Each structure stands twice: as structure tokens, then as C-alpha cells.
Amino acid sequence: MTAKRKSPVDRRAALALAGAIAAGVTGRRAAAQPQPQFAAKGPRGKGKEALLYLEIEEVLEETQKIWNSQDYGNLKSVWDADDNEPWYVPEEIAEPFFSWPEIEKYWTRGGGQALRAFRWQFSNLRVKKLASDLALAIFDHFYEYQLPFPGAVPMAGDDRCLAIFRRSRGKWRHILYAQCPQGPEAYVRMMRERMVKPDFEAFADGVNQPESKTDASK
């Protein structure tokens, strides 16, 4: 049982605030940042482990497809709708959600007009079976969005996600989804590392080469 709470910030306001902070930290448009170089695949294991990996990957691919269609209300189709207490932890809102009304309001806030566009991607998936009908997954999450205001610039971000899936009616479905962003120091360091131009390593090697030997007669 959980006490009923009201989230003080809706999704559009939270994303607008997050975007403003991101712009202030980077001092440049987020779209100009290099995209994260995540590993495309995590370890699949063998036999039943590989099958579980593929089944969870399929659910996340369907999740990605729904987010990118902009029909966010359809996300419930990749969740266990029979679960009486789904848990959803968005990074941009202080209070987690523990009920369908909260989660569905978050997904459909503003009648699909809270964002001009939103793109969701995942990679580097790892899966662990907890029980015959429960599985845990961790993966990297990359997203891009633009608010529907004149002059709004696209923003992007990434974090790690934890999800728990229950096998229900022959299919794996979410019962928990939690975004796990890095701490401020680690995140800013990562952003600064990405700002380094691709040719810097070659430049550093060049300036550290031993000086060529001069002609002995000079």
C-alpha cells in the first residue's frame, strides 16, 4: 500500500526546466552534441538466457516504436495491465508514480501536444531472470525532444534504466520502469568528454613525438 500523492510538476513543465538546465550547463544547443556511443548489444548468454534476452529486447523494441510514433497512450500495451500497483520513476519528476491514473496522465498529458516531437532509444541491454515469471533488465536510454513553442531548440539526454518484467499470458510486460541518471559531477564530466573533437588524440600524439634528429654536421 502507498499513500496517495500529487506530483507538483507536470511533464511539459519538467522537461522545459530540464531543457533550460541542460542549455545552461553546455552553453550550446544540445543537438550539436555528439550522440552517445553505446554498445548496441549486451551479453545474450546461451540457451534459455539468450531466449530471455531476445524476448525482453522485443518488448523494448515495441516500447521504442510506440514512443517514436508519438502515440504515448499506447504504452500501456507493453505493461502488465492487470498489475494493481505499477511503478514508474521518471527522472524529471520528483515523485515516482504508483498507480495507473498517475502514469496514464503522464503519458497523455496535454492531449499529445506537450511535445513537438520525442524520440526514445535503448541500447546495451542486460537481462537477469529473477523467477519463472519475473525478469530484471538494465539498459542505456537515449532521448531527444523539442517543446512546441516558437524558437524552442531540440534537446537530448541519456541515462540508465532499470525495468522489471512479469510474464503474463505468455508475454513479458513491464511492472516497473525507473530511470537512473548519473550524479551531476559524473554527468557533466561525460558531457565534457563528448565535447572533445575526434582528431584530438591524433593531435596529442603528434605534439608528443620525439624531435627528429638533426644532421650531426649542423
Phi and psi in degrees as GROMACS dihedral restraints (atoms count N, CA, C in turn):
[ dihedral_restraints ]
;  ai    aj    ak    al  type     phi  dphi    fc
    3     4     5     6     1  -132.7    20    10
    4     5     6     7     1   147.4    20    10
    6     7     8     9     1   -72.6    20    10
    7     8     9    10     1   144.1    20    10
    9    10    11    12     1   -75.1    20    10
   10    11    12    13     1   130.4    20    10
   12    13    14    15     1  -130.6    20    10
   13    14    15    16     1   161.1    20    10
   15    16    17    18     1  -112.0    20    10
   16    17    18    19     1   129.6    20    10
   18    19    20    21     1   -73.3    20    10
   19    20    21    22     1   127.8    20    10
   21    22    23    24     1   -75.5    20    10
   22    23    24    25     1   -11.1    20    10
   24    25    26    27     1  -131.2    20    10
   25    26    27    28     1   131.0    20    10
   27    28    29    30     1   -86.1    20    10
   28    29    30    31     1   174.1    20    10
   30    31    32    33     1   -64.5    20    10
   31    32    33    34     1   -43.8    20    10
   33    34    35    36     1   -65.3    20    10
   34    35    36    37     1   -43.7    20    10
   36    37    38    39     1   -63.6    20    10
   37    38    39    40     1   -39.8    20    10
   39    40    41    42     1   -66.0    20    10
   40    41    42    43     1   -42.7    20    10
   42    43    44    45     1   -67.9    20    10
   43    44    45    46     1   -35.9    20    10
   45    46    47    48     1   -62.9    20    10
   46    47    48    49     1   -42.7    20    10
   48    49    50    51     1   -64.9    20    10
   49    50    51    52     1   -43.8    20    10
   51    52    53    54     1   -61.2    20    10
   52    53    54    55     1   -40.3    20    10
   54    55    56    57     1   -64.6    20    10
   55    56    57    58     1   -40.7    20    10
   57    58    59    60     1   -64.1    20    10
   58    59    60    61     1   -40.9    20    10
   60    61    62    63     1   -64.7    20    10
   61    62    63    64     1   -44.3    20    10
   63    64    65    66     1   -60.5    20    10
   64    65    66    67     1   -42.0    20    10
   66    67    68    69     1   -64.6    20    10
   67    68    69    70     1   -37.8    20    10
   69    70    71    72     1   -67.7    20    10
   70    71    72    73     1   -37.1    20    10
   72    73    74    75     1   -70.6    20    10
   73    74    75    76     1   -44.4    20    10
   75    76    77    78     1   -84.9    20    10
   76    77    78    79     1   -29.8    20    10
   78    79    80    81     1    71.0    20    10
   79    80    81    82     1    16.9    20    10
   81    82    83    84     1  -154.5    20    10
   82    83    84    85     1   169.2    20    10
   84    85    86    87     1   -66.0    20    10
   85    86    87    88     1   135.6    20    10
   87    88    89    90     1   -61.6    20    10
   88    89    90    91     1   -30.5    20    10
   90    91    92    93     1   -64.2    20    10
   91    92    93    94     1   -20.5    20    10
   93    94    95    96     1   -82.0    20    10
   94    95    96    97     1    -9.8    20    10
   96    97    98    99     1   -76.4    20    10
   97    98    99   100     1   143.7    20    10
   99   100   101   102     1   -62.3    20    10
  100   101   102   103     1   144.4    20    10
  102   103   104   105     1   -72.8    20    10
  103   104   105   106     1   150.4    20    10
  105   106   107   108     1   -63.8    20    10
  106   107   108   109     1   142.0    20    10
  108   109   110   111     1   -97.2    20    10
  109   110   111   112     1    76.1    20    10
  111   112   113   114     1   -82.2    20    10
  112   113   114   115     1   152.8    20    10
  114   115   116   117     1   -66.4    20    10
  115   116   117   118     1   134.5    20    10
  117   118   119   120     1   -67.6    20    10
  118   119   120   121     1   -34.2    20    10
  120   121   122   123     1  -132.8    20    10
  121   122   123   124     1   146.2    20    10
  123   124   125   126     1   -95.0    20    10
  124   125   126   127     1  -178.8    20    10
  126   127   128   129     1   -69.0    20    10
  127   128   129   130     1   127.0    20    10
  129   130   131   132     1   -90.1    20    10
  130   131   132   133     1   -21.6    20    10
  132   133   134   135     1    74.7    20    10
  133   134   135   136     1  -162.2    20    10
  135   136   137   138     1  -131.3    20    10
  136   137   138   139     1   159.5    20    10
  138   139   140   141     1    57.7    20    10
  139   140   141   142     1  -124.5    20    10
  141   142   143   144     1   -63.6    20    10
  142   143   144   145     1   -32.5    20    10
  144   145   146   147     1   -63.2    20    10
  145   146   147   148     1   -41.7    20    10
  147   148   149   150     1   -66.5    20    10
  148   149   150   151     1   -38.3    20    10
  150   151   152   153     1   -65.1    20    10
  151   152   153   154     1   -43.4    20    10
  153   154   155   156     1   -60.3    20    10
  154   155   156   157     1   -44.3    20    10
  156   157   158   159     1   -55.7    20    10
  157   158   159   160     1   -48.7    20    10
  159   160   161   162     1   -64.8    20    10
  160   161   162   163     1   -36.3    20    10
  162   163   164   165     1   -70.0    20    10
  163   164   165   166     1   -40.8    20    10
  165   166   167   168     1   -69.9    20    10
  166   167   168   169     1   -39.6    20    10
  168   169   170   171     1   -58.5    20    10
  169   170   171   172     1   -39.4    20    10
  171   172   173   174     1   -62.9    20    10
  172   173   174   175     1   -39.9    20    10
  174   175   176   177     1   -64.4    20    10
  175   176   177   178     1   -42.5    20    10
  177   178   179   180     1   -69.6    20    10
  178   179   180   181     1   -33.4    20    10
  180   181   182   183     1   -65.2    20    10
  181   182   183   184     1   -37.4    20    10
  183   184   185   186     1   -68.8    20    10
  184   185   186   187     1   -37.7    20    10
  186   187   188   189     1   -60.5    20    10
  187   188   189   190     1   -45.3    20    10
  189   190   191   192     1   -61.0    20    10
  190   191   192   193     1   -42.7    20    10
  192   193   194   195     1   -61.4    20    10
  193   194   195   196     1   -41.2    20    10
  195   196   197   198     1   -68.7    20    10
  196   197   198   199     1   -47.7    20    10
  198   199   200   201     1   -55.4    20    10
  199   200   201   202     1   -45.1    20    10
  201   202   203   204     1   -76.4    20    10
  202   203   204   205     1   -14.1    20    10
  204   205   206   207     1   -78.2    20    10
  205   206   207   208     1   -13.4    20    10
  207   208   209   210     1    72.9    20    10
  208   209   210   211     1     4.6    20    10
  210   211   212   213     1   -94.2    20    10
  211   212   213   214     1    69.8    20    10
  213   214   215   216     1   -62.4    20    10
  214   215   216   217     1   -26.2    20    10
  216   217   218   219     1   -62.2    20    10
  217   218   219   220     1   -19.9    20    10
  219   220   221   222     1   -79.9    20    10
  220   221   222   223     1    -2.9    20    10
  222   223   224   225     1   -63.5    20    10
  223   224   225   226     1   -23.6    20    10
  225   226   227   228     1   -62.9    20    10
  226   227   228   229     1   -20.3    20    10
  228   229   230   231     1   -68.8    20    10
  229   230   231   232     1   -18.7    20    10
  231   232   233   234     1  -103.3    20    10
  232   233   234   235     1    14.7    20    10
  234   235   236   237     1  -115.6    20    10
  235   236   237   238     1   158.9    20    10
  237   238   239   240     1   -80.0    20    10
  238   239   240   241     1    98.0    20    10
  240   241   242   243     1   -66.6    20    10
  241   242   243   244     1   -15.0    20    10
  243   244   245   246     1   -85.2    20    10
  244   245   246   247     1    -7.6    20    10
  246   247   248   249     1   -73.3    20    10
  247   248   249   250     1   124.2    20    10
  249   250   251   252     1   -78.0    20    10
  250   251   252   253     1   -16.2    20    10
  252   253   254   255     1  -139.2    20    10
  253   254   255   256     1    72.6    20    10
  255   256   257   258     1   -69.7    20    10
  256   257   258   259     1   144.6    20    10
  258   259   260   261     1  -113.2    20    10
  259   260   261   262     1   129.8    20    10
  261   262   263   264     1  -138.3    20    10
  262   263   264   265     1   123.4    20    10
  264   265   266   267     1  -122.2    20    10
  265   266   267   268     1    88.4    20    10
  267   268   269   270     1   -77.7    20    10
  268   269   270   271     1   141.3    20    10
  270   271   272   273     1   -68.9    20    10
  271   272   273   274     1   -27.1    20    10
  273   274   275   276     1   -89.5    20    10
  274   275   276   277     1    -0.3    20    10
  276   277   278   279     1  -123.6    20    10
  277   278   279   280     1   135.2    20    10
  279   280   281   282     1   -64.8    20    10
  280   281   282   283     1   -41.2    20    10
  282   283   284   285     1   -99.7    20    10
  283   284   285   286     1   127.0    20    10
  285   286   287   288     1   -64.3    20    10
  286   287   288   289     1   163.9    20    10
  288   289   290   291     1  -106.0    20    10
  289   290   291   292     1   139.9    20    10
  291   292   293   294     1  -131.7    20    10
  292   293   294   295     1    22.8    20    10
  294   295   296   297     1  -152.0    20    10
  295   296   297   298     1   156.0    20    10
  297   298   299   300     1   -63.0    20    10
  298   299   300   301     1   -43.2    20    10
  300   301   302   303     1   -56.9    20    10
  301   302   303   304     1   -40.6    20    10
  303   304   305   306     1   -65.2    20    10
  304   305   306   307     1   -46.7    20    10
  306   307   308   309     1   -66.7    20    10
  307   308   309   310     1   -44.5    20    10
  309   310   311   312     1   -66.8    20    10
  310   311   312   313     1   -33.9    20    10
  312   313   314   315     1   -65.4    20    10
  313   314   315   316     1   -39.9    20    10
  315   316   317   318     1   -63.6    20    10
  316   317   318   319     1   -44.7    20    10
  318   319   320   321     1   -65.0    20    10
  319   320   321   322     1   -38.5    20    10
  321   322   323   324     1  -108.4    20    10
  322   323   324   325     1    12.8    20    10
  324   325   326   327     1   -52.2    20    10
  325   326   327   328     1   129.6    20    10
  327   328   329   330     1    78.0    20    10
  328   329   330   331     1    16.6    20    10
  330   331   332   333     1    59.8    20    10
  331   332   333   334     1    34.7    20    10
  333   334   335   336     1    81.9    20    10
  334   335   336   337     1     5.2    20    10
  336   337   338   339     1  -109.4    20    10
  337   338   339   340     1     8.0    20    10
  339   340   341   342     1   -68.1    20    10
  340   341   342   343     1   -25.2    20    10
  342   343   344   345     1  -132.9    20    10
  343   344   345   346     1   145.5    20    10
  345   346   347   348     1   -71.5    20    10
  346   347   348   349     1   -39.0    20    10
  348   349   350   351     1  -162.4    20    10
  349   350   351   352     1   150.3    20    10
  351   352   353   354     1  -142.7    20    10
  352   353   354   355     1   132.1    20    10
  354   355   356   357     1  -124.7    20    10
  355   356   357   358     1   130.9    20    10
  357   358   359   360     1  -120.4    20    10
  358   359   360   361     1   133.7    20    10
  360   361   362   363     1  -139.8    20    10
  361   362   363   364     1   155.2    20    10
  363   364   365   366     1  -135.5    20    10
  364   365   366   367     1   160.0    20    10
  366   367   368   369     1  -164.2    20    10
  367   368   369   370     1   174.8    20    10
  369   370   371   372     1    54.7    20    10
  370   371   372   373     1    47.9    20    10
  372   373   374   375     1   -74.7    20    10
  373   374   375   376     1   136.3    20    10
  375   376   377   378     1  -128.0    20    10
  376   377   378   379     1   141.4    20    10
  378   379   380   381     1  -132.1    20    10
  379   380   381   382     1   139.7    20    10
  381   382   383   384     1  -135.4    20    10
  382   383   384   385     1   128.2    20    10
  384   385   386   387     1   -81.6    20    10
  385   386   387   388     1   128.0    20    10
  387   388   389   390     1   -98.7    20    10
  388   389   390   391     1   -32.3    20    10
  390   391   392   393     1  -159.5    20    10
  391   392   393   394     1   178.3    20    10
  393   394   395   396     1   -59.9    20    10
  394   395   396   397     1   -28.1    20    10
  396   397   398   399     1  -122.1    20    10
  397   398   399   400     1    15.3    20    10
  399   400   401   402     1  -132.7    20    10
  400   401   402   403     1   138.5    20    10
  402   403   404   405     1  -141.1    20    10
  403   404   405   406     1   145.0    20    10
  405   406   407   408     1  -109.9    20    10
  406   407   408   409     1   138.5    20    10
  408   409   410   411     1  -132.3    20    10
  409   410   411   412     1   144.4    20    10
  411   412   413   414     1  -128.7    20    10
  412   413   414   415     1   138.6    20    10
  414   415   416   417     1  -156.2    20    10
  415   416   417   418     1   162.1    20    10
  417   418   419   420     1   -85.7    20    10
  418   419   420   421     1   143.3    20    10
  420   421   422   423     1  -128.1    20    10
  421   422   423   424     1   125.5    20    10
  423   424   425   426     1  -124.0    20    10
  424   425   426   427     1   133.8    20    10
  426   427   428   429     1  -139.8    20    10
  427   428   429   430     1   152.9    20    10
  429   430   431   432     1  -133.9    20    10
  430   431   432   433     1   144.8    20    10
  432   433   434   435     1  -154.9    20    10
  433   434   435   436     1   163.0    20    10
  435   436   437   438     1  -142.0    20    10
  436   437   438   439     1   130.8    20    10
  438   439   440   441     1   -76.2    20    10
  439   440   441   442     1   153.8    20    10
  441   442   443   444     1   -86.4    20    10
  442   443   444   445     1    43.2    20    10
  444   445   446   447     1  -113.1    20    10
  445   446   447   448     1   147.8    20    10
  447   448   449   450     1   -57.5    20    10
  448   449   450   451     1   130.5    20    10
  450   451   452   453     1    82.9    20    10
  451   452   453   454     1    -1.5    20    10
  453   454   455   456     1   -67.6    20    10
  454   455   456   457     1   129.9    20    10
  456   457   458   459     1   -95.9    20    10
  457   458   459   460     1   150.3    20    10
  459   460   461   462     1   -63.4    20    10
  460   461   462   463     1   144.3    20    10
  462   463   464   465     1  -124.5    20    10
  463   464   465   466     1   163.0    20    10
  465   466   467   468     1  -147.0    20    10
  466   467   468   469     1   162.6    20    10
  468   469   470   471     1  -164.2    20    10
  469   470   471   472     1   169.5    20    10
  471   472   473   474     1  -152.1    20    10
  472   473   474   475     1   156.9    20    10
  474   475   476   477     1  -161.7    20    10
  475   476   477   478     1  -174.4    20    10
  477   478   479   480     1  -104.6    20    10
  478   479   480   481     1   150.7    20    10
  480   481   482   483     1  -127.2    20    10
  481   482   483   484     1   143.3    20    10
  483   484   485   486     1  -112.9    20    10
  484   485   486   487     1   137.7    20    10
  486   487   488   489     1  -141.5    20    10
  487   488   489   490     1   143.2    20    10
  489   490   491   492     1  -114.6    20    10
  490   491   492   493     1   135.5    20    10
  492   493   494   495     1  -119.1    20    10
  493   494   495   496     1   142.2    20    10
  495   496   497   498     1  -114.7    20    10
  496   497   498   499     1   138.7    20    10
  498   499   500   501     1   -84.3    20    10
  499   500   501   502     1   116.0    20    10
  501   502   503   504     1  -134.3    20    10
  502   503   504   505     1   125.4    20    10
  504   505   506   507     1    56.2    20    10
  505   506   507   508     1    38.7    20    10
  507   508   509   510     1    82.4    20    10
  508   509   510   511     1     5.5    20    10
  510   511   512   513     1  -134.4    20    10
  511   512   513   514     1   146.1    20    10
  513   514   515   516     1   -80.0    20    10
  514   515   516   517     1   134.1    20    10
  516   517   518   519     1  -139.3    20    10
  517   518   519   520     1   145.5    20    10
  519   520   521   522     1   -60.0    20    10
  520   521   522   523     1   142.4    20    10
  522   523   524   525     1  -127.3    20    10
  523   524   525   526     1   -13.2    20    10
  525   526   527   528     1  -147.8    20    10
  526   527   528   529     1   139.1    20    10
  528   529   530   531     1  -140.8    20    10
  529   530   531   532     1   122.1    20    10
  531   532   533   534     1  -135.9    20    10
  532   533   534   535     1   121.7    20    10
  534   535   536   537     1   -81.6    20    10
  535   536   537   538     1   137.1    20    10
  537   538   539   540     1  -125.6    20    10
  538   539   540   541     1    75.2    20    10
  540   541   542   543     1   -66.8    20    10
  541   542   543   544     1   154.0    20    10
  543   544   545   546     1   -71.2    20    10
  544   545   546   547     1   161.8    20    10
  546   547   548   549     1   -67.8    20    10
  547   548   549   550     1   162.2    20    10
  549   550   551   552     1   -54.5    20    10
  550   551   552   553     1   -45.2    20    10
  552   553   554   555     1   -64.5    20    10
  553   554   555   556     1   -45.1    20    10
  555   556   557   558     1   -65.5    20    10
  556   557   558   559     1   -38.4    20    10
  558   559   560   561     1   -69.7    20    10
  559   560   561   562     1   -43.4    20    10
  561   562   563   564     1   -64.7    20    10
  562   563   564   565     1   -39.8    20    10
  564   565   566   567     1   -61.0    20    10
  565   566   567   568     1   -43.2    20    10
  567   568   569   570     1   -60.8    20    10
  568   569   570   571     1   -42.6    20    10
  570   571   572   573     1   -64.6    20    10
  571   572   573   574     1   -39.3    20    10
  573   574   575   576     1   -67.2    20    10
  574   575   576   577     1   -36.4    20    10
  576   577   578   579     1   -63.6    20    10
  577   578   579   580     1   -37.1    20    10
  579   580   581   582     1   -72.3    20    10
  580   581   582   583     1   -19.8    20    10
  582   583   584   585     1   -75.6    20    10
  583   584   585   586     1   -15.2    20    10
  585   586   587   588     1   -67.4    20    10
  586   587   588   589     1   131.8    20    10
  588   589   590   591     1   -70.0    20    10
  589   590   591   592     1   148.9    20    10
  591   592   593   594     1   -58.4    20    10
  592   593   594   595     1   -26.6    20    10
  594   595   596   597     1   -90.3    20    10
  595   596   597   598     1     5.3    20    10
  597   598   599   600     1   -65.1    20    10
  598   599   600   601     1   -38.2    20    10
  600   601   602   603     1   -60.0    20    10
  601   602   603   604     1   -44.0    20    10
  603   604   605   606     1   -66.0    20    10
  604   605   606   607     1   -38.0    20    10
  606   607   608   609     1   -61.7    20    10
  607   608   609   610     1   -45.0    20    10
  609   610   611   612     1   -63.6    20    10
  610   611   612   613     1   -40.5    20    10
  612   613   614   615     1   -61.9    20    10
  613   614   615   616     1   -40.8    20    10
  615   616   617   618     1   -64.2    20    10
  616   617   618   619     1   -43.3    20    10
  618   619   620   621     1   -76.3    20    10
  619   620   621   622     1   -10.9    20    10
  621   622   623   624     1  -105.1    20    10
  622   623   624   625     1     9.1    20    10
  624   625   626   627     1   -71.0    20    10
  625   626   627   628     1   141.2    20    10
  627   628   629   630     1   -59.4    20    10
  628   629   630   631     1   144.1    20    10
  630   631   632   633     1   -63.7    20    10
  631   632   633   634     1   140.7    20    10
  633   634   635   636     1   -67.0    20    10
  634   635   636   637     1   145.2    20    10
  636   637   638   639     1   -67.6    20    10
  637   638   639   640     1   134.9    20    10
  639   640   641   642     1   -83.6    20    10
  640   641   642   643     1   159.6    20    10
  642   643   644   645     1   -64.2    20    10
  643   644   645   646     1   128.2    20    10
  645   646   647   648     1   -59.7    20    10
  646   647   648   649     1   -25.0    20    10
  648   649   650   651     1   -78.1    20    10
  649   650   651   652     1   -11.9    20    10
